[in-house]
Amino acid sequence: MKNTTKLETRWGSVTMSLEPIGMSSHLPKLPYDQWRVACSYMRWAALTQDSEAIVSFTILNDEWVTICWHQEASGGLHIKFDTSDLDNSAMISAELEEALNQIHCTLHSHNKIGASQSGDDADDELQKHGWHITVGNLNNPEMSEHCRFNVNMMAKRDEQGHKIGEAVQFFPKAKLTSIVETPIEEMPENARKAYLLANLDEYIHPKEWEDRHDKIIYRYPATQRGKLFPGLKGRDQFGNVGPAQTVDEDEWDKLEEESYMGSEEYWGEYFTKDKSK
């Protein structure tokens, strides 16, 4: 049923309506300019890297802060980052780390397909308290979106402290316009949403964000014995990421024409050309 969620408890499955909860966000709206910069990065990743991208948001000193992590994309529909990674931890002050522990919102992309919350997305968002937004169809004039809150409800206890209800966690959907501000808040809701989802014709994100985005291959044929084709980068047998070798267009085309092992059919979902490095 619409606006319901199914909860698994020790007493069995319970279908719970979300409407009576009366949920509302007490967070200030994300400024429009920060939204646009982050969406520019999502569009750049989709159109130039054929991959996803992600940024985080938190509130520090009463202002929203955008964090573009060092991140790894594999294939066209997977992105991950590790806050404990040396490059990432070097960017985060103790004050900012504490802010992220309290509020950790995210915006990530689904490349050129429609926006949704995948199972991997839900797993990634479980420990991040706040709202989470996915944008998709970044090759179209208008993006698609999926917004939700990460809601944790504490276990219910009676006056004597005995637990009488299970703690639950779920992701109710939210309206994009309740999370992100628009320049003219008096516009109708559908007009404000269309304004937020219109793709930009130019990139306005910081150039250094692009250097934090790596598209890698996790596996490659054993027949190559750890050697990479020119223009590819991946992990060796020790798990280390190897740099992509440079190759000109003619060399690459010749390689593809002469070798079945240079084809996308052979490499499958792990195939990628990285001519930008």
N, C-alpha and C positions, 0 to 999 in steps of 0.2 A: 504494500500500500504506500501511497505517496506520503512523505514527511513522517515516516516511521523508521525505526531501527530495530534489528533483531539482536537481543542480548542473550548470551549463553551464561546461565547461572548454575549453581549446584542443584537447583530445583528444576532445571530444564530450560528450554528456550522461551524467552518472553519477547513479544512484539510490543514495542513501546512507542507511543506517539511523541514526536518532538515538539509539536505545537504548544502544548500546555506548559512547557518548561519556561517559555517567555525569554529565551536567550537573547542577549544583546551584548555587543562588544563595548567594553569600557576603554579600549585602546583608542588613542587619537587616530584619525585617518592618515594613511600614508600620503605624503605630498605628491601632487601630480608630477612634478619634475623628476622626482626619484623613481616613480613608476615608469616614466618614459625612458629614462636612461637604462634601467634594468631591462625593459622590453627590447630596447635597441640591441643589447648584448644577446638576448635570446634569438633575435632575428639574424644577427651576424653569425651565430653558431649554426643555425639551420641552413642559411643560404651559402655560407662559405666553407663550413666544415661538415655539413650534413649530419649534425649531431644535436644532442640536447645540451643545455647549460643550466646553471643554478646560481642564485645569489641568496644571501640571508639578510634579514633585517632585525634590528633590535632597537630599544629605546635607551639612550644614554643622555643624562642631563636634560631630560624632557624633550629630546629631539630624536627623530628616526635616524639610524645609521645604517648605511648599505655596506655589506661585506661581500666582495667577490673573492671566492676561495680559489686556491690552486686546485684544479679538478681534473678528473680523467673521464673521458667519454670512450665507450667501446660500442662499436656498431652505431646505428642511428638512433637508438632508443634506450640508452642507459648512460647515466651520469652519476658519479660519486665523488665525495670529498671526505677528507679526514681532518678534523680540527686539531688532532694531535700531531699531524705531519709537521716536520720542522719548518717548512716554508709558511704553513698556515699559522702555526703557533707564534712564529716571529711577528706576524701582523697584528696579533691580538694582545692588548694590554690586559693586566689583571682586572682592571675596571670593566673593560669590555667583555671579558670572559664571564664575569659575574652577571653582567646585564643579559648575556645570552642564556645563562642558566635560568633566569627569570622569564625572559621573553625571547623566543627564537622562532621568528616567522620566516617563511621561504617563498620564493618564486622560482619555478623551474619550467622548462619547456618540454614539449613533446614533438619537437621538430616539425615535420610537415603533416602529421596526423592530428586528429581531434584531441582536445584536452579531456582528461579524466583523472581519477585517482587510481593508479594501478596498485596491485598488491605490494610491489616493491616500494611505491611511494608511501603507502600506509606504514610499512615497516620502518622506513626512514624517518617518518614524522612522529612516531610514537613518543619519543623522548624530547620532542621540540614543542614547547608550550606556546601556543599562539595560533595565528591563522596560516594557511598554506594555500598557494595558488598555483595551478598549472595553466599554462597557455599553450595552444596548439595552432596548427594550420598557419605557420609563420611565413609560408610562401604565398598566402592569399592577401588580398587588400584588407581583410578583417580577421583578426585572431579569434579563436574559440577560447573559452575559459572554463575552469572548474575551481570553485572556491569552497573551503571548508574550515571549520575550527577544530582544534584538537581539544576535546572536552574530557576532563577527568572528574568524575563524581565520587566523592569519598564514601566509604562504607557507612551505612546508617547504624547508629547506636542508640540504645534506650537511655533513660536517665541513670541507670546503674552502670553504663558503659559496655553493656553486652551488645555484640554485633547482631543486628536484626536485618541487615540488608547488605548485599555485596557491593564492593566498589566496582564501578564500570568506567570504561573509556570508549569513546566513539567519535565520529567525525561528521557532525551535521553540516549540511551544505549552507553556504552563506552567499549573499549578494555581493558582487564585486564593488558596487557603488557604496556598500556599507563599510568597505575596507579602504578604498582608495578615493581620494578627493578629486573633484573635477573643477576646472576654473570657474564654472558657473553652476553652483549647487542648486540653483532655482530651476534648472532645466528638468523636464520630465525624466523619470528614472531610465526609461529605454533609450532616450537621447544621450544621457550621461554615460550609459554603458557602451553605446556605439562609439562615443567619443574616446573612451578609454581603450577600446579594442581596435581602433584604426591603426594599421601598420604604418610606420614611418618610411619615407622614401630615402632617408639618409641615416647614417649611424652617428649617434651622439654620445655613446659610452666612452669612458677613458680607454685610450689605446693600450695601456698596460694590462687591462683586463684580458685582452686577447692572448697575451703571453702566459696567462695562468690557465689556459684551456689546452689540454693535451688530448688528442685522439690517438689511441693506441690499439694494437692488436695483441690480444692475450695469448692466442695460440697460432701456430703455423705448422705446416706439414713436417713430419719427422724426417722426411727425405731431405729436407734442407739442412738438417743437423745444426740448427741454431743460426744459420746464415739467412740474412734478409735480402729480399730483392731490393735493388736500388729504388729509393723513393718510399720505402716502407719503414716503419719503426715498430718494435714490439718488445716482448720480454724474452730474455735468454733463459737457459735452464736453471739459473740461480735467482730468477725473478727480477732481474735488473732491466730497466727500460733502456733500450739502445737508441741512440740518435738516428734520425732518418738520414739516409745518404742522399746527396743531391743527384739529380738526373734530369737531362733535358727531355723535351717532349718527344723528339725523334727516337731517342734511346728507349723511352718507355713504350711507345707504340710498337717498335720493333720487337721488344721483349714480349708484349702481349700477343703479337701475331705469330711468333715462332714457338711459343711455349704454352702448352695447355695449363702448366702450373702458374702461368701469369694471368689466368683468367679468373673472373669473378665466380664462375661456376665451380672452379677448383677450390678457391679460398672461402667461398660461402660468405656467411655473415661476418667473418673476421677479415674480409678483404677491404683494404682502403688504400687510396693513393694519397700521399701527403707531399704534394709538390711545393707547399708553401714554406717548407723548412730548408 
